[in-house]
Amino acid sequence: MIEQPQNTKKTNTLSNLNDILFAQLERLNDVNNDDVTFEKEIRKSYATAQLAQQIVSNNNTCIKALKLAKEHKIDNDDQLKFIGLKWADYSQ
């Protein structure tokens, strides 16, 4: 399991993802790692990177959907349910 950096609120944000990625990078750079620990961290880093790519891709899809909805003046939450969006979530 990937540990969250100290003093970080547990939230699902891109900022939090960034913190997790940098924490993983720090663990890879830890000079005290033996070969077994290093290999384990490499596998965890690969899995983390794959998940991070998917999260960023999903966020990009949401941004494109919001732009399309705005372009076509779709501002009713009922009309946005089919893509799992609500303007209330993004209007701030």
C-alpha positions as CSV (number, residue, x, y, z in Angstrom):
1,M,0.0,0.0,0.0
2,I,1.2,3.5,-0.9
3,E,1.5,5.6,2.2
4,Q,0.3,9.2,2.1
5,P,2.9,11.9,2.9
6,Q,2.8,13.2,6.5
7,N,0.5,16.1,7.2
8,T,-1.6,15.5,4.1
9,K,-5.4,15.5,4.3
10,K,-6.9,12.3,2.8
11,T,-8.8,13.6,-0.2
12,N,-9.1,12.6,-3.8
13,T,-7.6,15.6,-5.6
14,L,-5.0,16.0,-8.2
15,S,-2.9,17.9,-5.7
16,N,-3.1,14.9,-3.4
17,L,-2.1,12.6,-6.3
18,N,0.9,14.9,-6.9
19,D,1.9,14.6,-3.2
20,I,1.7,10.8,-3.5
21,L,3.8,10.7,-6.7
22,F,6.5,12.8,-5.1
23,A,6.5,10.7,-1.9
24,Q,7.0,7.6,-4.1
25,L,9.9,9.3,-5.9
26,E,11.5,10.1,-2.5
27,R,11.2,6.4,-1.5
28,L,12.9,5.4,-4.7
29,N,15.7,7.8,-4.0
30,D,16.2,6.5,-0.5
31,V,19.8,5.4,-0.3
32,N,19.1,2.9,2.5
33,N,17.0,0.6,0.3
34,D,18.4,-2.9,-0.2
35,D,17.9,-4.6,-3.5
36,V,14.7,-6.4,-2.4
37,T,13.2,-3.3,-1.0
38,F,14.2,-1.3,-4.1
39,E,12.6,-3.9,-6.4
40,K,9.4,-3.8,-4.4
41,E,9.4,0.1,-4.6
42,I,9.9,-0.1,-8.4
43,R,6.9,-2.4,-8.7
44,K,4.8,-0.1,-6.5
45,S,6.0,3.0,-8.5
46,Y,5.0,1.4,-11.8
47,A,1.5,0.6,-10.4
48,T,1.2,4.1,-9.0
49,A,2.2,5.6,-12.3
50,Q,-0.3,3.5,-14.2
51,L,-3.1,4.6,-11.8
52,A,-2.0,8.2,-12.0
53,Q,-2.2,8.1,-15.8
54,Q,-5.8,6.8,-15.6
55,I,-6.8,9.4,-13.0
56,V,-5.4,12.2,-15.1
57,S,-7.1,10.8,-18.2
58,N,-10.4,10.6,-16.5
59,N,-10.1,14.2,-15.3
60,N,-9.3,15.3,-18.9
61,T,-12.4,13.5,-20.1
62,C,-14.5,15.3,-17.5
63,I,-13.0,18.6,-18.6
64,K,-13.8,17.9,-22.2
65,A,-17.4,16.9,-21.2
66,L,-17.8,20.1,-19.3
67,K,-16.5,22.2,-22.2
68,L,-18.9,20.4,-24.6
69,A,-21.8,20.9,-22.2
70,K,-21.0,24.6,-21.9
71,E,-20.6,24.9,-25.6
72,H,-24.0,23.4,-26.2
73,K,-25.5,25.3,-23.3
74,I,-26.3,22.2,-21.3
75,D,-26.6,23.6,-17.8
76,N,-29.3,21.4,-16.3
77,D,-28.0,18.8,-13.8
78,D,-30.6,16.3,-15.1
79,Q,-29.1,16.5,-18.6
80,L,-25.6,15.9,-17.3
81,K,-26.4,12.8,-15.3
82,F,-25.7,10.5,-18.2
83,I,-22.0,11.4,-17.9
84,G,-21.9,11.6,-14.2
85,L,-21.5,15.4,-13.9
86,K,-23.3,18.2,-12.0
87,W,-22.6,21.8,-12.6
88,A,-22.9,22.3,-8.9
89,D,-19.7,20.3,-8.5
90,Y,-17.7,22.5,-10.9
91,S,-19.3,26.0,-10.6
92,Q,-17.1,27.3,-7.9
